[in-house]
């Protein structure tokens, strides 16, 4: 009887400890998106606050921020946080501290903006040992369309997005392009990453589906500190998602290209049929003009000249 009681008490304590670890230490809402993170640094709620539907896939852990270390025996191993605590919480934002093995501590600032969360890595102890950080993967139960390059997961009613706010933060490299969203066996997910560039290293590259290694020269001072993302939530649909992207671009003072006074994503002029001349020369230019006229194209791009000045071609 005593053994049974002891076993029940142990089971009860394990269950209580598990419930305690999952209790959010950060729980806020921005617009229609509710975000909650537990004491281990794991996202436990990614919710449509209006409908009360939590889209986080709790069958797989979705840590706020994972790291890759220079000192690790396995150079590809990602390390998840051991603990998270709130250092300060004010109307201006929430300062969080994530703790990892080997005494690495990361400082993260989360600011609520109209419709989205701005999340930035603002500091790191032992930063020289951090080779890479990963915002995610954040796994959801959403089974709808994804925006693989722009980082959107969608259900029939709601969309969540993960957008980069600075140049060193980007999607992960797949076998043909950089991706910020992907499908999983149970839904979909999102992920952005940033690298330390202070050391020269070889990085993976893909050309026409073939993996290659290219040497990246060191960039003094360019670490993972300052990596920043926007975590968004809005009703599903192209118009709502585009409006959210525009809101983030304007709110964060990001490049916001316009064509004839309209954001280029809305401009019908930017969508006009065009012809790209990859083997352009003075000798074949007249032929390209004839092809463009026959197709009804109003724009003819001359390769590689237009890549010299990105913007309005």
Order of alpha helices (4+ residues) and beta strands (2+ residues): alpha-beta-beta-beta-beta-beta-beta-beta-beta-beta-beta-beta-beta-beta-beta-beta-beta-beta-beta-beta-beta-beta-alpha-beta-beta-beta-alpha-beta
